[in-house]
Amino acid sequence: MSERTRPTHRAPLTPREALLFEAGVKLGGVFHQYLGTPVSASTALGLGRTIERAVGLQPFVRRVRVRIRPGRGGPVGQGRFAYRYLTAEMLEVRVRLVDGPITVEARLEPRPDLRYPLMSVDRVVAARARRRPRTAHPRTAGDP
């Protein structure tokens, strides 16, 4: 059964369209909420897990994977200033959202060829309802 109890959108979206929209919201939220967060090689893993847990609280989210690569950032300061700020080049995010029979997998990752972080849809799957296997009718003693 769908997590939606009533329509969320004012436009008449299909469940597939609505779930694709939700994937964009999750990825856009990560991009806009966390960029600029102080990060170092020693804190990148913990920050990634924190982002995963936060995004995982949201509706329809079944899986989140965040990888932060601090080495892709700018120069590191020295001493107590030896850290970077999280930039789009450091961030790789994958999400899987499920609503009833529909699954959407999407990602946010830097695209060096575009010099831009890009959100993209990897997969959309609409599972078909499974048919029950036919069972043989019980035979009676008089059946051939």
N, C-alpha and C positions, 0 to 999 in steps of 0.2 A: 504494500500500500504506500502511496505517496506521502511524503512529509507535509505536503501542502493540504491545508484543510479548506482553503478558499483561494480564489485567484489572487496572485501577488501583483501581477502586472495589469495595468489598465488596458494595454493593447492585447488583442487576442493571440497570445503566443502559444505555440505548441509546447508540450512538456520538453521536447528536445531543444527548442529555441531558448526556453527559459533556463534550462540547465547550462547551456553554452554561455548565456549571459552571466549566470552565477559564477562560472569558472573565470570569466574575465574580471568579475568583481573581486574574487579572491586574489588573483594574481596582481591586479592593479592595487589592491590594498597593501599587499606586501611591498610592492615597488614604492608606493608613496608614503607608507607609514615608517619604514625602517631605514631608508636611505639617509645617510648622515649620522647613523648610530656609530659611536666609537667601536672599533674592532681591531683585534690583533690576531696573530697566529694562535695564541694561547686561548683566546675567547671565541674564535669563529665557530667552533663546533657547538659550544653552549648557546651562542646566539642563534645559530641555525635551529637547534632543538626547541628553543623558546618560541621562535617564529612558527615552527611546525605545530606546537601545542596550541598556540593562539589561533592559528588558522583552522586547526582541527576542531575547535569549538563551534564553528559556524555550520549552519544547515547544509546538508547534502554532502559534506566533505567526508570521504572515507579513507583517504590517504594523502599525506603531504610529505614531500621530501625537499629539504632546503640544503643546498651546499653553498658555503661561502668560501671563496678563494681570495684571501687577503693579499696574496702575492700579485694579483692583477691590479691592485690599487696604486695610488701615487706613492711618493717617497714617505718613509717613516721618520718621525721625529726622533730625538735622542732623549735618553734618561726617562724621566717621568712622562715625556711627550712621545714615547716610542709606540705609537699606534697610528692607525689610519681611520678614516671615516668610511663606512660602508658605501660603496658606489655600485652603480648598475653593472659594471664590468665584473664585479666579484660575485654576483648573485645568480644562482641557478635554482629554479623552483619548479617542481612538478606536483600537480594535483590530480586526484581522481575524485569525481563527484558522482553520486548515484541517487537517482530518484525513481523509485519503482523499477521498471525494466530497463531504464536508460542509464548508461554509464558514459561519462565524458572524461577524457584524460587530456590535460593541457599543460603547457609549460611556459616559463619565462626564462630566457637565457640571452646572453650577449651574442650579437651577430657581428663578428669582426668585419664581414664583407659589407655590412650596412653601417658599421660604426654606431650601432644602436641596439639597445635591449629590445627583444621582440617577444610578444606573447603569441603563441600559436596553439592550435588544436591538434593533438596527436591522433586521437581516436574518438569516435562516437559509436556506441553500440546500443542497439535496441534489442534486448533479448526477447525472443519469441516465447510465448506461453508453451510449456511442455504439454504434450498430449499424454494422457494416461495410457499405459499399454493395455491392449485388449486382453481380457481374461477369458479363458475358456469357460463355457457354460457347464455347469455340473451335469453330468450324465445321470440319467435314472436307470434303474435296473433293466427296463424294457427297451432302451435305445440300442441301435445296432452299433 
